[in-house]
């Protein structure tokens, strides 16, 4: 009787252990759910990564294409620079040759250099060209300056009293001629020379500065103020060649 009672008493303990064991493991449905979730996440991540890889591949190809275009552009620019450099060197040689021919003309296989080229008058230390075209070819102050620049010079400026005398002496007055444009005009309410100097000697021109006015040189009369838009002959000046 005692043995049977012991066996009977052990039965509830065994059932409790089986119940506890079943509770420690997830159900089959839960396992399938977790597996499905893992598969979905894996598919999503795979899709995202594939898209990113595709985008990076496209960007890489685009950058390669752009780099190729830049290399082509660089090559073209290099060729242009080389051509310009060659042309510039040739131009400098041409100018040098022109200067030699202009200042040192060849006569019977010999060259004799002069301080001024043909058509210019020498007055140390400069060369002057007095331009006396027909009346219908007279120019405004700006046009006259452009003409001088085309001759590698500027409208005449005066540095000292000696140059003033030289310029005035070359400023012949005749017919309707009111004078010769020189490199003096009004800027910001003051008389200023083309070389950037302010006119400090007021005795050179006795007329006050007026906007839109430039100076002409008149023989035996000095400098006078006229509207820059009037048309007159003009005097160019450049540095003489040291020989």
ABEGO torsion letter per residue (X at the ends): XAAAAAAAAAAAAAAAAAAAAAAABBBAAAAAAAAAAAAAAAAAAAAAAAAAAAAAAAAAAAAAAAAAAAAAAAAAAAAAAAAAAAAAAAAAAAAAAAAAAAABBBBGGBBBBBABBBGBBBBOABBBBBBBBBAAABBBAAAAAAAAAAAGBBBBBBABAAAAAAAAAABBBBEABAEBBBBBBBBGGBBBBAAGBBBABAAABABBBBBGBBBBBBBGAEBBBBBAABBBBBBBBBBBBBX
